[in-house]
Amino acid sequence: MEQKIDFSDLLPKLPPFISRDHVEKLLGGIISSKTLANYDSEGTGPKRMRMGRKVVYLTEDLLEWLASRTVHLN
């Protein structure tokens, strides 16, 4: 049986916005910026916005997207 992972306890420990360049570092390497760029180009990535020249994610949206794609394997 698959069990969804809850990332909500990370929310208070992270900044409100995370640039694509820093996602890998802030989330312990679980997803790379290149992988996120690929998902974004396919339209399957988390909601994103542009601030100047940077692609950024609202942390809450990023964590919700990760949770929707992650399952706990027994």
N, C-alpha and C positions, 0 to 999 in steps of 0.2 A: 504494500500500500504506500502510495506517495504522500509525503507530508510537506506542505509548503513551508518555506523558511521565512521567518519574520525579521526584517532588517530594521524595524522601527526603533529599536534601542540604540542604533547608531546615530539616529537623527540629531539628538542634542550634542553629540560629540563632534559633529562635522559643521563646516560653515554653511550658510544658507544657499550659496551657489558654489558649484564646482566646475572649473574649466575642464574641457576635455583633456588638456595636457596633464592635469593633476589627478584625474580619476584613479589611475593605476596606483599611484603612490598613496593616496588617501584611503583606498579600499584594500590595501595589502596585496595588490597585484592580481586580484581575481578577474579583472578584465582590463585589456589594454586600450589605449587611446586609438590605436589603429583598428581594432575590432569595433569599437564604438563608431568610428568614422565609416566603416563598411556598413554597419547596421543603419546608420543615418542615411547613407546614400541609397539604401534599399527601401527606406521608409519604415524600417522595423525597429529602430532605436527608440530610446526614451525621448520625451518632449525636450526640445532644445531651443535655445535662443542665441542671438549673437550680441555680444557687448564689445563694440569696437571690432577688432580683428579676431577675437576669441569666440569659440563656440562654448557655451556654458549650459549647465543643467541645473535646474532647481533641485536641490538635494532630495527633497521629498519625492519628486517625480522620478529621479534616478533610482532611489531605493525601492519605490513601488515597481518600477520596470524590472529591476533585478529580482525582486521577490516573485514576480509573475513568471519569470523564466527559470527559476531555481526550484529544485525539489530535493528533499532529503532522501538518500538511498539507504535502506536498511541492510 
